Amino acid sequence: MRSRVLAMGMLVCLSACASMAPGIQFGKAQPSSTEADEADAVVAPAEILAITPRLVRREKALRDQQVAEDISALI
């Protein structure tokens, strides 16, 4: 019982120390230039398609064509 309490106490102390470590302070971090560029980018609205048999056939044909193109480079 005593060892369990000691282990829990050590866990609490170590986690408190880890949260105050200099490398963990994410709130003070400045975003990199790529993150800033991505944040300013205009996002096009997503198009929601109904899953129909026609769409499934078209996607399968497209996938088969892409697979054939990928394999043709190896042959």
mmJSON file of the N, C-alpha and C atoms, coordinates in Angstrom:
{"data_MODEL":{"atom_site":{
"group_PDB":["ATOM","ATOM","ATOM","ATOM","ATOM","ATOM","ATOM","ATOM","ATOM","ATOM","ATOM","ATOM","ATOM","ATOM","ATOM","ATOM","ATOM","ATOM","ATOM","ATOM","ATOM","ATOM","ATOM","ATOM","ATOM","ATOM","ATOM","ATOM","ATOM","ATOM","ATOM","ATOM","ATOM","ATOM","ATOM","ATOM","ATOM","ATOM","ATOM","ATOM","ATOM","ATOM","ATOM","ATOM","ATOM","ATOM","ATOM","ATOM","ATOM","ATOM","ATOM","ATOM","ATOM","ATOM","ATOM","ATOM","ATOM","ATOM","ATOM","ATOM","ATOM","ATOM","ATOM","ATOM","ATOM","ATOM","ATOM","ATOM","ATOM","ATOM","ATOM","ATOM","ATOM","ATOM","ATOM","ATOM","ATOM","ATOM","ATOM","ATOM","ATOM","ATOM","ATOM","ATOM","ATOM","ATOM","ATOM","ATOM","ATOM","ATOM","ATOM","ATOM","ATOM","ATOM","ATOM","ATOM","ATOM","ATOM","ATOM","ATOM","ATOM","ATOM","ATOM","ATOM","ATOM","ATOM","ATOM","ATOM","ATOM","ATOM","ATOM","ATOM","ATOM","ATOM","ATOM","ATOM","ATOM","ATOM","ATOM","ATOM","ATOM","ATOM","ATOM","ATOM","ATOM","ATOM","ATOM","ATOM","ATOM","ATOM","ATOM","ATOM","ATOM","ATOM","ATOM","ATOM","ATOM","ATOM","ATOM","ATOM","ATOM","ATOM","ATOM","ATOM","ATOM","ATOM","ATOM","ATOM","ATOM","ATOM","ATOM","ATOM","ATOM","ATOM","ATOM","ATOM","ATOM","ATOM","ATOM","ATOM","ATOM","ATOM","ATOM","ATOM","ATOM","ATOM","ATOM","ATOM","ATOM","ATOM","ATOM","ATOM","ATOM","ATOM","ATOM","ATOM","ATOM","ATOM","ATOM","ATOM","ATOM","ATOM","ATOM","ATOM","ATOM","ATOM","ATOM","ATOM","ATOM","ATOM","ATOM","ATOM","ATOM","ATOM","ATOM","ATOM","ATOM","ATOM","ATOM","ATOM","ATOM","ATOM","ATOM","ATOM","ATOM","ATOM","ATOM","ATOM","ATOM","ATOM","ATOM","ATOM","ATOM","ATOM","ATOM","ATOM","ATOM","ATOM","ATOM","ATOM","ATOM","ATOM","ATOM","ATOM","ATOM"],
"id":[1,2,3,4,5,6,7,8,9,10,11,12,13,14,15,16,17,18,19,20,21,22,23,24,25,26,27,28,29,30,31,32,33,34,35,36,37,38,39,40,41,42,43,44,45,46,47,48,49,50,51,52,53,54,55,56,57,58,59,60,61,62,63,64,65,66,67,68,69,70,71,72,73,74,75,76,77,78,79,80,81,82,83,84,85,86,87,88,89,90,91,92,93,94,95,96,97,98,99,100,101,102,103,104,105,106,107,108,109,110,111,112,113,114,115,116,117,118,119,120,121,122,123,124,125,126,127,128,129,130,131,132,133,134,135,136,137,138,139,140,141,142,143,144,145,146,147,148,149,150,151,152,153,154,155,156,157,158,159,160,161,162,163,164,165,166,167,168,169,170,171,172,173,174,175,176,177,178,179,180,181,182,183,184,185,186,187,188,189,190,191,192,193,194,195,196,197,198,199,200,201,202,203,204,205,206,207,208,209,210,211,212,213,214,215,216,217,218,219,220,221,222,223,224,225],
"type_symbol":["N","C","C","N","C","C","N","C","C","N","C","C","N","C","C","N","C","C","N","C","C","N","C","C","N","C","C","N","C","C","N","C","C","N","C","C","N","C","C","N","C","C","N","C","C","N","C","C","N","C","C","N","C","C","N","C","C","N","C","C","N","C","C","N","C","C","N","C","C","N","C","C","N","C","C","N","C","C","N","C","C","N","C","C","N","C","C","N","C","C","N","C","C","N","C","C","N","C","C","N","C","C","N","C","C","N","C","C","N","C","C","N","C","C","N","C","C","N","C","C","N","C","C","N","C","C","N","C","C","N","C","C","N","C","C","N","C","C","N","C","C","N","C","C","N","C","C","N","C","C","N","C","C","N","C","C","N","C","C","N","C","C","N","C","C","N","C","C","N","C","C","N","C","C","N","C","C","N","C","C","N","C","C","N","C","C","N","C","C","N","C","C","N","C","C","N","C","C","N","C","C","N","C","C","N","C","C","N","C","C","N","C","C","N","C","C","N","C","C","N","C","C","N","C","C"],
"label_atom_id":["N","CA","C","N","CA","C","N","CA","C","N","CA","C","N","CA","C","N","CA","C","N","CA","C","N","CA","C","N","CA","C","N","CA","C","N","CA","C","N","CA","C","N","CA","C","N","CA","C","N","CA","C","N","CA","C","N","CA","C","N","CA","C","N","CA","C","N","CA","C","N","CA","C","N","CA","C","N","CA","C","N","CA","C","N","CA","C","N","CA","C","N","CA","C","N","CA","C","N","CA","C","N","CA","C","N","CA","C","N","CA","C","N","CA","C","N","CA","C","N","CA","C","N","CA","C","N","CA","C","N","CA","C","N","CA","C","N","CA","C","N","CA","C","N","CA","C","N","CA","C","N","CA","C","N","CA","C","N","CA","C","N","CA","C","N","CA","C","N","CA","C","N","CA","C","N","CA","C","N","CA","C","N","CA","C","N","CA","C","N","CA","C","N","CA","C","N","CA","C","N","CA","C","N","CA","C","N","CA","C","N","CA","C","N","CA","C","N","CA","C","N","CA","C","N","CA","C","N","CA","C","N","CA","C","N","CA","C","N","CA","C","N","CA","C","N","CA","C","N","CA","C","N","CA","C","N","CA","C","N","CA","C"],
"label_alt_id":[null,null,null,null,null,null,null,null,null,null,null,null,null,null,null,null,null,null,null,null,null,null,null,null,null,null,null,null,null,null,null,null,null,null,null,null,null,null,null,null,null,null,null,null,null,null,null,null,null,null,null,null,null,null,null,null,null,null,null,null,null,null,null,null,null,null,null,null,null,null,null,null,null,null,null,null,null,null,null,null,null,null,null,null,null,null,null,null,null,null,null,null,null,null,null,null,null,null,null,null,null,null,null,null,null,null,null,null,null,null,null,null,null,null,null,null,null,null,null,null,null,null,null,null,null,null,null,null,null,null,null,null,null,null,null,null,null,null,null,null,null,null,null,null,null,null,null,null,null,null,null,null,null,null,null,null,null,null,null,null,null,null,null,null,null,null,null,null,null,null,null,null,null,null,null,null,null,null,null,null,null,null,null,null,null,null,null,null,null,null,null,null,null,null,null,null,null,null,null,null,null,null,null,null,null,null,null,null,null,null,null,null,null,null,null,null,null,null,null,null,null,null,null,null,null],
"label_comp_id":["MET","MET","MET","ARG","ARG","ARG","SER","SER","SER","ARG","ARG","ARG","VAL","VAL","VAL","LEU","LEU","LEU","ALA","ALA","ALA","MET","MET","MET","GLY","GLY","GLY","MET","MET","MET","LEU","LEU","LEU","VAL","VAL","VAL","CYS","CYS","CYS","LEU","LEU","LEU","SER","SER","SER","ALA","ALA","ALA","CYS","CYS","CYS","ALA","ALA","ALA","SER","SER","SER","MET","MET","MET","ALA","ALA","ALA","PRO","PRO","PRO","GLY","GLY","GLY","ILE","ILE","ILE","GLN","GLN","GLN","PHE","PHE","PHE","GLY","GLY","GLY","LYS","LYS","LYS","ALA","ALA","ALA","GLN","GLN","GLN","PRO","PRO","PRO","SER","SER","SER","SER","SER","SER","THR","THR","THR","GLU","GLU","GLU","ALA","ALA","ALA","ASP","ASP","ASP","GLU","GLU","GLU","ALA","ALA","ALA","ASP","ASP","ASP","ALA","ALA","ALA","VAL","VAL","VAL","VAL","VAL","VAL","ALA","ALA","ALA","PRO","PRO","PRO","ALA","ALA","ALA","GLU","GLU","GLU","ILE","ILE","ILE","LEU","LEU","LEU","ALA","ALA","ALA","ILE","ILE","ILE","THR","THR","THR","PRO","PRO","PRO","ARG","ARG","ARG","LEU","LEU","LEU","VAL","VAL","VAL","ARG","ARG","ARG","ARG","ARG","ARG","GLU","GLU","GLU","LYS","LYS","LYS","ALA","ALA","ALA","LEU","LEU","LEU","ARG","ARG","ARG","ASP","ASP","ASP","GLN","GLN","GLN","GLN","GLN","GLN","VAL","VAL","VAL","ALA","ALA","ALA","GLU","GLU","GLU","ASP","ASP","ASP","ILE","ILE","ILE","SER","SER","SER","ALA","ALA","ALA","LEU","LEU","LEU","ILE","ILE","ILE"],
"label_asym_id":["A","A","A","A","A","A","A","A","A","A","A","A","A","A","A","A","A","A","A","A","A","A","A","A","A","A","A","A","A","A","A","A","A","A","A","A","A","A","A","A","A","A","A","A","A","A","A","A","A","A","A","A","A","A","A","A","A","A","A","A","A","A","A","A","A","A","A","A","A","A","A","A","A","A","A","A","A","A","A","A","A","A","A","A","A","A","A","A","A","A","A","A","A","A","A","A","A","A","A","A","A","A","A","A","A","A","A","A","A","A","A","A","A","A","A","A","A","A","A","A","A","A","A","A","A","A","A","A","A","A","A","A","A","A","A","A","A","A","A","A","A","A","A","A","A","A","A","A","A","A","A","A","A","A","A","A","A","A","A","A","A","A","A","A","A","A","A","A","A","A","A","A","A","A","A","A","A","A","A","A","A","A","A","A","A","A","A","A","A","A","A","A","A","A","A","A","A","A","A","A","A","A","A","A","A","A","A","A","A","A","A","A","A","A","A","A","A","A","A","A","A","A","A","A","A"],
"label_entity_id":["1","1","1","1","1","1","1","1","1","1","1","1","1","1","1","1","1","1","1","1","1","1","1","1","1","1","1","1","1","1","1","1","1","1","1","1","1","1","1","1","1","1","1","1","1","1","1","1","1","1","1","1","1","1","1","1","1","1","1","1","1","1","1","1","1","1","1","1","1","1","1","1","1","1","1","1","1","1","1","1","1","1","1","1","1","1","1","1","1","1","1","1","1","1","1","1","1","1","1","1","1","1","1","1","1","1","1","1","1","1","1","1","1","1","1","1","1","1","1","1","1","1","1","1","1","1","1","1","1","1","1","1","1","1","1","1","1","1","1","1","1","1","1","1","1","1","1","1","1","1","1","1","1","1","1","1","1","1","1","1","1","1","1","1","1","1","1","1","1","1","1","1","1","1","1","1","1","1","1","1","1","1","1","1","1","1","1","1","1","1","1","1","1","1","1","1","1","1","1","1","1","1","1","1","1","1","1","1","1","1","1","1","1","1","1","1","1","1","1","1","1","1","1","1","1"],
"label_seq_id":[1,1,1,2,2,2,3,3,3,4,4,4,5,5,5,6,6,6,7,7,7,8,8,8,9,9,9,10,10,10,11,11,11,12,12,12,13,13,13,14,14,14,15,15,15,16,16,16,17,17,17,18,18,18,19,19,19,20,20,20,21,21,21,22,22,22,23,23,23,24,24,24,25,25,25,26,26,26,27,27,27,28,28,28,29,29,29,30,30,30,31,31,31,32,32,32,33,33,33,34,34,34,35,35,35,36,36,36,37,37,37,38,38,38,39,39,39,40,40,40,41,41,41,42,42,42,43,43,43,44,44,44,45,45,45,46,46,46,47,47,47,48,48,48,49,49,49,50,50,50,51,51,51,52,52,52,53,53,53,54,54,54,55,55,55,56,56,56,57,57,57,58,58,58,59,59,59,60,60,60,61,61,61,62,62,62,63,63,63,64,64,64,65,65,65,66,66,66,67,67,67,68,68,68,69,69,69,70,70,70,71,71,71,72,72,72,73,73,73,74,74,74,75,75,75],
"pdbx_PDB_ins_code":[null,null,null,null,null,null,null,null,null,null,null,null,null,null,null,null,null,null,null,null,null,null,null,null,null,null,null,null,null,null,null,null,null,null,null,null,null,null,null,null,null,null,null,null,null,null,null,null,null,null,null,null,null,null,null,null,null,null,null,null,null,null,null,null,null,null,null,null,null,null,null,null,null,null,null,null,null,null,null,null,null,null,null,null,null,null,null,null,null,null,null,null,null,null,null,null,null,null,null,null,null,null,null,null,null,null,null,null,null,null,null,null,null,null,null,null,null,null,null,null,null,null,null,null,null,null,null,null,null,null,null,null,null,null,null,null,null,null,null,null,null,null,null,null,null,null,null,null,null,null,null,null,null,null,null,null,null,null,null,null,null,null,null,null,null,null,null,null,null,null,null,null,null,null,null,null,null,null,null,null,null,null,null,null,null,null,null,null,null,null,null,null,null,null,null,null,null,null,null,null,null,null,null,null,null,null,null,null,null,null,null,null,null,null,null,null,null,null,null,null,null,null,null,null,null],
"Cartn_x":[0.822,0.0,0.863,1.909,2.784,3.523,3.959,4.675,3.742,2.478,1.522,1.313,1.208,1.039,2.294,3.457,4.72,4.823,4.423,4.481,3.521,2.323,1.373,1.9,2.535,3.11,4.215,5.06,6.136,5.567,4.516,3.888,3.327,2.684,2.125,3.239,4.295,5.407,6.095,6.341,7.021,6.159,4.872,4.021,3.915,3.95,3.932,5.226,6.345,7.624,7.675,7.14,7.168,6.309,5.214,4.358,4.982,5.941,6.595,7.946,8.314,9.585,9.592,10.74,10.798,10.329,10.535,10.165,8.691,7.93,6.533,5.598,6.097,5.265,4.765,3.703,3.184,2.462,1.961,1.226,2.102,3.403,4.317,4.976,4.726,5.387,4.824,5.683,5.28,5.051,3.993,3.765,4.844,5.188,6.167,5.527,6.336,5.809,4.842,5.073,4.162,2.821,2.827,1.569,0.786,1.467,0.795,0.217,0.963,0.467,-0.764,-0.752,-1.89,-3.105,-2.889,-4.005,-4.657,-3.878,-4.403,-4.989,-4.774,-5.238,-6.758,-7.307,-8.754,-9.117,-10.067,-10.48,-11.762,-11.723,-12.902,-13.929,-15.197,-16.211,-16.216,-16.417,-16.422,-17.729,-17.624,-18.811,-19.232,-20.485,-21.0,-21.759,-21.31,-21.926,-22.775,-23.916,-24.737,-24.103,-24.042,-23.453,-24.527,-24.318,-25.259,-24.521,-25.246,-24.571,-23.731,-24.203,-23.444,-22.107,-22.152,-20.923,-19.957,-20.471,-19.617,-18.946,-19.705,-19.11,-18.029,-18.317,-17.345,-16.071,-16.218,-15.041,-14.235,-14.933,-14.232,-13.462,-14.073,-13.39,-12.173,-12.316,-11.197,-10.068,-10.433,-9.431,-8.717,-9.487,-8.878,-7.918,-8.283,-7.413,-6.124,-6.236,-5.051,-4.14,-4.721,-3.919,-3.198,-3.886,-3.256,-2.107,-2.272,-1.2,-0.016,-0.282,0.798,1.564,0.86,1.504,2.267,1.769,2.434,3.844,4.105,5.464,6.42,5.902,6.751,7.025,6.16,6.311,7.245],
"Cartn_y":[-1.194,0.0,1.253,1.225,2.396,2.634,1.552,1.706,2.256,1.891,2.393,3.897,4.347,5.772,6.533,5.962,6.591,6.693,5.647,5.661,6.716,6.82,7.831,9.24,9.44,10.743,11.121,10.153,10.421,10.734,10.022,10.264,11.682,12.119,13.472,14.508,14.313,15.278,15.336,14.174,14.156,14.758,14.504,15.092,16.601,17.074,18.518,19.155,18.488,19.013,19.005,17.96,17.86,18.943,19.303,20.32,21.711,21.905,23.204,23.262,22.19,22.156,23.219,23.813,24.883,24.468,23.229,22.799,22.51,22.514,22.129,23.338,24.519,25.72,26.065,25.396,25.603,26.93,27.483,28.738,29.903,29.812,30.901,30.702,29.568,29.255,30.11,30.533,31.287,30.312,30.484,29.565,29.741,28.633,28.708,29.39,29.76,30.471,29.603,28.284,27.416,27.315,27.286,27.236,28.533,29.648,30.931,30.998,30.498,30.488,29.606,28.447,27.539,28.146,28.883,29.496,30.592,31.274,32.357,31.857,30.584,30.045,29.978,30.203,30.133,28.669,28.188,26.791,26.731,25.946,25.793,24.942,25.248,24.435,23.011,22.062,20.653,20.319,19.473,19.041,17.687,17.577,16.326,15.617,14.408,13.631,12.516,12.281,11.138,9.878,8.834,7.573,6.823,6.785,6.119,5.023,4.078,3.042,3.636,4.731,5.39,5.926,6.558,7.082,5.95,4.84,3.695,3.146,3.008,2.518,3.468,4.783,5.778,5.75,5.655,5.606,4.326,3.206,1.944,2.009,2.578,2.713,3.622,4.701,5.61,4.927,4.154,3.443,2.387,1.653,0.645,1.287,2.455,3.164,3.603,4.113,4.553,3.377,2.241,1.051,0.604,0.613,0.226,1.153,2.45,3.408,3.168,2.868,2.613,1.353,0.322,-0.938,-0.815,-0.006,0.108,0.649,1.438,1.958,0.852,-0.199,-1.294,-2.331,-2.373,-3.415,-2.945],
"Cartn_z":[0.0,0.0,0.0,0.84,0.935,-0.384,-1.033,-2.301,-3.385,-3.329,-4.312,-4.138,-2.896,-2.62,-3.04,-2.762,-3.148,-4.677,-5.372,-6.836,-7.401,-6.827,-7.289,-7.014,-5.87,-5.549,-6.512,-6.835,-7.794,-9.171,-9.557,-10.854,-10.938,-9.87,-9.835,-9.911,-9.146,-9.154,-10.513,-11.101,-12.398,-13.499,-13.463,-14.496,-14.323,-13.098,-12.865,-13.369,-13.144,-13.632,-15.158,-15.769,-17.229,-17.873,-17.238,-17.835,-17.752,-16.882,-16.748,-17.468,-18.159,-18.867,-19.97,-20.283,-21.278,-22.673,-23.058,-24.402,-24.563,-23.511,-23.579,-23.617,-23.59,-23.542,-24.942,-25.389,-26.735,-26.884,-25.811,-25.892,-26.32,-26.072,-26.417,-27.785,-28.428,-29.692,-30.819,-31.717,-32.898,-34.045,-34.842,-35.961,-37.03,-37.675,-38.754,-39.96,-40.939,-42.101,-42.901,-42.978,-43.729,-43.016,-41.684,-40.946,-41.139,-41.173,-41.382,-42.794,-43.788,-45.161,-45.296,-44.632,-44.692,-44.011,-42.952,-42.231,-43.072,-43.913,-44.74,-46.064,-46.394,-47.669,-47.695,-48.879,-49.063,-49.31,-48.567,-48.683,-49.504,-50.567,-51.414,-50.677,-50.848,-50.177,-50.719,-49.845,-50.244,-50.951,-51.954,-52.688,-52.143,-51.745,-51.207,-52.314,-52.624,-53.695,-53.101,-53.713,-53.322,-53.893,-53.097,-53.555,-54.338,-55.644,-56.54,-57.292,-57.894,-58.689,-59.815,-60.395,-61.476,-60.941,-59.76,-59.161,-58.83,-58.315,-57.973,-59.226,-60.326,-61.586,-62.088,-62.024,-62.502,-61.664,-60.335,-59.455,-59.679,-59.89,-60.141,-61.449,-62.488,-63.771,-63.637,-62.908,-62.695,-61.926,-60.888,-60.094,-60.935,-61.765,-62.643,-63.634,-64.149,-65.088,-64.388,-63.176,-62.442,-62.12,-61.771,-61.481,-62.73,-63.87,-65.126,-65.479,-65.242,-65.509,-64.58,-63.319,-62.366,-62.724,-63.146,-63.484,-64.794,-65.74,-67.043,-66.914,-65.883,-65.684,-65.256,-64.651,-64.189,-65.278,-66.28,-67.319,-68.406],
"occupancy":[1.0,1.0,1.0,1.0,1.0,1.0,1.0,1.0,1.0,1.0,1.0,1.0,1.0,1.0,1.0,1.0,1.0,1.0,1.0,1.0,1.0,1.0,1.0,1.0,1.0,1.0,1.0,1.0,1.0,1.0,1.0,1.0,1.0,1.0,1.0,1.0,1.0,1.0,1.0,1.0,1.0,1.0,1.0,1.0,1.0,1.0,1.0,1.0,1.0,1.0,1.0,1.0,1.0,1.0,1.0,1.0,1.0,1.0,1.0,1.0,1.0,1.0,1.0,1.0,1.0,1.0,1.0,1.0,1.0,1.0,1.0,1.0,1.0,1.0,1.0,1.0,1.0,1.0,1.0,1.0,1.0,1.0,1.0,1.0,1.0,1.0,1.0,1.0,1.0,1.0,1.0,1.0,1.0,1.0,1.0,1.0,1.0,1.0,1.0,1.0,1.0,1.0,1.0,1.0,1.0,1.0,1.0,1.0,1.0,1.0,1.0,1.0,1.0,1.0,1.0,1.0,1.0,1.0,1.0,1.0,1.0,1.0,1.0,1.0,1.0,1.0,1.0,1.0,1.0,1.0,1.0,1.0,1.0,1.0,1.0,1.0,1.0,1.0,1.0,1.0,1.0,1.0,1.0,1.0,1.0,1.0,1.0,1.0,1.0,1.0,1.0,1.0,1.0,1.0,1.0,1.0,1.0,1.0,1.0,1.0,1.0,1.0,1.0,1.0,1.0,1.0,1.0,1.0,1.0,1.0,1.0,1.0,1.0,1.0,1.0,1.0,1.0,1.0,1.0,1.0,1.0,1.0,1.0,1.0,1.0,1.0,1.0,1.0,1.0,1.0,1.0,1.0,1.0,1.0,1.0,1.0,1.0,1.0,1.0,1.0,1.0,1.0,1.0,1.0,1.0,1.0,1.0,1.0,1.0,1.0,1.0,1.0,1.0,1.0,1.0,1.0,1.0,1.0,1.0,1.0,1.0,1.0,1.0,1.0,1.0],
"B_iso_or_equiv":[0.0,0.0,0.0,0.0,0.0,0.0,0.0,0.0,0.0,0.0,0.0,0.0,0.0,0.0,0.0,0.0,0.0,0.0,0.0,0.0,0.0,0.0,0.0,0.0,0.0,0.0,0.0,0.0,0.0,0.0,0.0,0.0,0.0,0.0,0.0,0.0,0.0,0.0,0.0,0.0,0.0,0.0,0.0,0.0,0.0,0.0,0.0,0.0,0.0,0.0,0.0,0.0,0.0,0.0,0.0,0.0,0.0,0.0,0.0,0.0,0.0,0.0,0.0,0.0,0.0,0.0,0.0,0.0,0.0,0.0,0.0,0.0,0.0,0.0,0.0,0.0,0.0,0.0,0.0,0.0,0.0,0.0,0.0,0.0,0.0,0.0,0.0,0.0,0.0,0.0,0.0,0.0,0.0,0.0,0.0,0.0,0.0,0.0,0.0,0.0,0.0,0.0,0.0,0.0,0.0,0.0,0.0,0.0,0.0,0.0,0.0,0.0,0.0,0.0,0.0,0.0,0.0,0.0,0.0,0.0,0.0,0.0,0.0,0.0,0.0,0.0,0.0,0.0,0.0,0.0,0.0,0.0,0.0,0.0,0.0,0.0,0.0,0.0,0.0,0.0,0.0,0.0,0.0,0.0,0.0,0.0,0.0,0.0,0.0,0.0,0.0,0.0,0.0,0.0,0.0,0.0,0.0,0.0,0.0,0.0,0.0,0.0,0.0,0.0,0.0,0.0,0.0,0.0,0.0,0.0,0.0,0.0,0.0,0.0,0.0,0.0,0.0,0.0,0.0,0.0,0.0,0.0,0.0,0.0,0.0,0.0,0.0,0.0,0.0,0.0,0.0,0.0,0.0,0.0,0.0,0.0,0.0,0.0,0.0,0.0,0.0,0.0,0.0,0.0,0.0,0.0,0.0,0.0,0.0,0.0,0.0,0.0,0.0,0.0,0.0,0.0,0.0,0.0,0.0,0.0,0.0,0.0,0.0,0.0,0.0],
"pdbx_formal_charge":[null,null,null,null,null,null,null,null,null,null,null,null,null,null,null,null,null,null,null,null,null,null,null,null,null,null,null,null,null,null,null,null,null,null,null,null,null,null,null,null,null,null,null,null,null,null,null,null,null,null,null,null,null,null,null,null,null,null,null,null,null,null,null,null,null,null,null,null,null,null,null,null,null,null,null,null,null,null,null,null,null,null,null,null,null,null,null,null,null,null,null,null,null,null,null,null,null,null,null,null,null,null,null,null,null,null,null,null,null,null,null,null,null,null,null,null,null,null,null,null,null,null,null,null,null,null,null,null,null,null,null,null,null,null,null,null,null,null,null,null,null,null,null,null,null,null,null,null,null,null,null,null,null,null,null,null,null,null,null,null,null,null,null,null,null,null,null,null,null,null,null,null,null,null,null,null,null,null,null,null,null,null,null,null,null,null,null,null,null,null,null,null,null,null,null,null,null,null,null,null,null,null,null,null,null,null,null,null,null,null,null,null,null,null,null,null,null,null,null,null,null,null,null,null,null],
"auth_seq_id":[1,1,1,2,2,2,3,3,3,4,4,4,5,5,5,6,6,6,7,7,7,8,8,8,9,9,9,10,10,10,11,11,11,12,12,12,13,13,13,14,14,14,15,15,15,16,16,16,17,17,17,18,18,18,19,19,19,20,20,20,21,21,21,22,22,22,23,23,23,24,24,24,25,25,25,26,26,26,27,27,27,28,28,28,29,29,29,30,30,30,31,31,31,32,32,32,33,33,33,34,34,34,35,35,35,36,36,36,37,37,37,38,38,38,39,39,39,40,40,40,41,41,41,42,42,42,43,43,43,44,44,44,45,45,45,46,46,46,47,47,47,48,48,48,49,49,49,50,50,50,51,51,51,52,52,52,53,53,53,54,54,54,55,55,55,56,56,56,57,57,57,58,58,58,59,59,59,60,60,60,61,61,61,62,62,62,63,63,63,64,64,64,65,65,65,66,66,66,67,67,67,68,68,68,69,69,69,70,70,70,71,71,71,72,72,72,73,73,73,74,74,74,75,75,75],
"auth_comp_id":["MET","MET","MET","ARG","ARG","ARG","SER","SER","SER","ARG","ARG","ARG","VAL","VAL","VAL","LEU","LEU","LEU","ALA","ALA","ALA","MET","MET","MET","GLY","GLY","GLY","MET","MET","MET","LEU","LEU","LEU","VAL","VAL","VAL","CYS","CYS","CYS","LEU","LEU","LEU","SER","SER","SER","ALA","ALA","ALA","CYS","CYS","CYS","ALA","ALA","ALA","SER","SER","SER","MET","MET","MET","ALA","ALA","ALA","PRO","PRO","PRO","GLY","GLY","GLY","ILE","ILE","ILE","GLN","GLN","GLN","PHE","PHE","PHE","GLY","GLY","GLY","LYS","LYS","LYS","ALA","ALA","ALA","GLN","GLN","GLN","PRO","PRO","PRO","SER","SER","SER","SER","SER","SER","THR","THR","THR","GLU","GLU","GLU","ALA","ALA","ALA","ASP","ASP","ASP","GLU","GLU","GLU","ALA","ALA","ALA","ASP","ASP","ASP","ALA","ALA","ALA","VAL","VAL","VAL","VAL","VAL","VAL","ALA","ALA","ALA","PRO","PRO","PRO","ALA","ALA","ALA","GLU","GLU","GLU","ILE","ILE","ILE","LEU","LEU","LEU","ALA","ALA","ALA","ILE","ILE","ILE","THR","THR","THR","PRO","PRO","PRO","ARG","ARG","ARG","LEU","LEU","LEU","VAL","VAL","VAL","ARG","ARG","ARG","ARG","ARG","ARG","GLU","GLU","GLU","LYS","LYS","LYS","ALA","ALA","ALA","LEU","LEU","LEU","ARG","ARG","ARG","ASP","ASP","ASP","GLN","GLN","GLN","GLN","GLN","GLN","VAL","VAL","VAL","ALA","ALA","ALA","GLU","GLU","GLU","ASP","ASP","ASP","ILE","ILE","ILE","SER","SER","SER","ALA","ALA","ALA","LEU","LEU","LEU","ILE","ILE","ILE"],
"auth_asym_id":["A","A","A","A","A","A","A","A","A","A","A","A","A","A","A","A","A","A","A","A","A","A","A","A","A","A","A","A","A","A","A","A","A","A","A","A","A","A","A","A","A","A","A","A","A","A","A","A","A","A","A","A","A","A","A","A","A","A","A","A","A","A","A","A","A","A","A","A","A","A","A","A","A","A","A","A","A","A","A","A","A","A","A","A","A","A","A","A","A","A","A","A","A","A","A","A","A","A","A","A","A","A","A","A","A","A","A","A","A","A","A","A","A","A","A","A","A","A","A","A","A","A","A","A","A","A","A","A","A","A","A","A","A","A","A","A","A","A","A","A","A","A","A","A","A","A","A","A","A","A","A","A","A","A","A","A","A","A","A","A","A","A","A","A","A","A","A","A","A","A","A","A","A","A","A","A","A","A","A","A","A","A","A","A","A","A","A","A","A","A","A","A","A","A","A","A","A","A","A","A","A","A","A","A","A","A","A","A","A","A","A","A","A","A","A","A","A","A","A","A","A","A","A","A","A"],
"auth_atom_id":["N","CA","C","N","CA","C","N","CA","C","N","CA","C","N","CA","C","N","CA","C","N","CA","C","N","CA","C","N","CA","C","N","CA","C","N","CA","C","N","CA","C","N","CA","C","N","CA","C","N","CA","C","N","CA","C","N","CA","C","N","CA","C","N","CA","C","N","CA","C","N","CA","C","N","CA","C","N","CA","C","N","CA","C","N","CA","C","N","CA","C","N","CA","C","N","CA","C","N","CA","C","N","CA","C","N","CA","C","N","CA","C","N","CA","C","N","CA","C","N","CA","C","N","CA","C","N","CA","C","N","CA","C","N","CA","C","N","CA","C","N","CA","C","N","CA","C","N","CA","C","N","CA","C","N","CA","C","N","CA","C","N","CA","C","N","CA","C","N","CA","C","N","CA","C","N","CA","C","N","CA","C","N","CA","C","N","CA","C","N","CA","C","N","CA","C","N","CA","C","N","CA","C","N","CA","C","N","CA","C","N","CA","C","N","CA","C","N","CA","C","N","CA","C","N","CA","C","N","CA","C","N","CA","C","N","CA","C","N","CA","C","N","CA","C","N","CA","C","N","CA","C","N","CA","C","N","CA","C","N","CA","C"],
"pdbx_PDB_model_num":[1,1,1,1,1,1,1,1,1,1,1,1,1,1,1,1,1,1,1,1,1,1,1,1,1,1,1,1,1,1,1,1,1,1,1,1,1,1,1,1,1,1,1,1,1,1,1,1,1,1,1,1,1,1,1,1,1,1,1,1,1,1,1,1,1,1,1,1,1,1,1,1,1,1,1,1,1,1,1,1,1,1,1,1,1,1,1,1,1,1,1,1,1,1,1,1,1,1,1,1,1,1,1,1,1,1,1,1,1,1,1,1,1,1,1,1,1,1,1,1,1,1,1,1,1,1,1,1,1,1,1,1,1,1,1,1,1,1,1,1,1,1,1,1,1,1,1,1,1,1,1,1,1,1,1,1,1,1,1,1,1,1,1,1,1,1,1,1,1,1,1,1,1,1,1,1,1,1,1,1,1,1,1,1,1,1,1,1,1,1,1,1,1,1,1,1,1,1,1,1,1,1,1,1,1,1,1,1,1,1,1,1,1,1,1,1,1,1,1,1,1,1,1,1,1]
}}}
